[in-house]
C-alpha cells in the first residue's frame, strides 16, 4: 500500500515539472520592426501644380497605383520591402476645415498608406506661399485666395488638400470722388479695396439719376444729360460714392454786328451765337483792337473816330469769333466831297463854291431822307426844295445832286462828273454856294447829297 502511494506522488510531480518547464520558454523575436517616427520638415515642391484635388472636403490623397496622375504617379507604385513590408502607396492630407479666415493656424493630419509602410516620413509644402505659409513653425492662412497644402512621402508619392482663405472686406474707395464729364463722354471708375488681398471684391454700381449719368456693371459711366448726381459703389456692407457733374460744352461761337460800316459819333451793337443752344455755360467776353471804338455794356459799342476795329468775342471754353468794322467820319467825307467839287470847277475855269452852314444842314437832311426814298421827292411827297426853306435857306436858283452806294468821296464825285445832269449842276456858273451831306443806312451803305444855291 505504501509503495502505491509513493508511485502516485512521483507521477504527479513529473507532470507538474513538465508543465512548469513549458510555461517558462522565451518567445520568438518579432519579425516586423516598429513604425518610423513621422517628420514635419518643410520643403518647396516643384510638382505642386500637377496635384489633383481630392474629392473629399477634409483631405486628399495620392492616386491609386496605376492611375494616370502625371509625373507624381510614378511614386505611387507598390514596392517590396527588403524585410517584406510595403512601400508608401498613398498619402492623404486632412484638415478640420478647408475654408478658413486669414490668420488661422492650420493643423494638418497626414495619413501614410499602407499602414505597414516601411518609411512613413514626409515633408509639407505650399503651392502658393502668398496664401499658405509657415509662420514661426506653424502652417498659417496668410493671404486671400486658394492654395494646396502638399505632403510628399520619402518615395515621392504626394497628397494635397486645397485650402480657401477668406479675407473680409473692411472698406472700398473709388478712383475719383468728384468728376466732370461732357455730355456723351464715358469713363470707368476703378474700385480699391481694404485690405488689398480681400476675397470679397464683388461690387454693385447704382446711379442717383440715370437720366443724367448711367452706369454699367463694371463701373463705366455714360454722361447722358446736363446735371449733377451721385454714383454709388457697394461692396459687401461698405460703399463709396462719386459725385458726377455733366456739362454740355460749347462747340461753336459766332458773332455779327448790326452793320459793317459806322459813322464816327455813332453807336452799334453785336449779337453772339453760342452752340449748342443748351450749352451749360453760354457766357462770353469781348474786346476791341482799336481805341477808335469803345465797348458799351455786354454787346454794344461807341465809335469815337474813323478807322478799322476788330471785335473779338471769346466763349467760356476759349473758342473765339471776330468781326471787323469800319468807322468813317461823315463830316470829313462831306468836306472832302466839297473840296473835290471845287477842284473840278477850278480846273474848268470856274469860281469855287462857298460853304454855307444852313445849306450844309439842308444837305444832311436830304442825305438821310434819300435812305428812305431815293428820289428828289421827299418821303412825305413834297418837293426836295422845301427842305431849303425849312433850314432858312433863301435862293433864286437852286439845284440838287444825290447818289448812293459809293464808298469814298472821290468815287461819288467821279460818278457825278460822269453823269451829264449832275455835272451840269457842279459846273453851273450861276451857283455860288454848296452844302454836302453824307448819311449811312443800317446796312453800311452811304448816301450822298449836294445842294446848290446862287
Protein Blocks (a to p, Z undefined) as FASTA:
>chain_A
ZZmmmmmmmmmmmmmmmmmmmmmpccdddfbdcdddddfbdcddfklmmpccdfbfkbcc
dddehiaehjmlmmmcccddfkopacdfbdcdddfbfcdcehiacddddddddfklfblc
dcdddfblklgcceehiacdfbgcddddddddfkopacddddddddddfbdcdfbfbdcd
dehiacddddddddfkbcblcccdddfblklpccdfkopacdfbgcdddddddehjbccd
dddddddddfbdcdddfbfbdcehiacddddddddfklfblcdcdddfbfkbccehjlbc
cdfbgcddddddddfkopacddddddddfklmmmmmmmmmmmmmmmnopacddddfklmm
mmmmmmmmmmmmgcfbdfkopafklmmmmnopacfbdcddddehiabfklmmmmmmmpmk
lmmmmmmmkbcbdcddddddfkopacddddddZZ
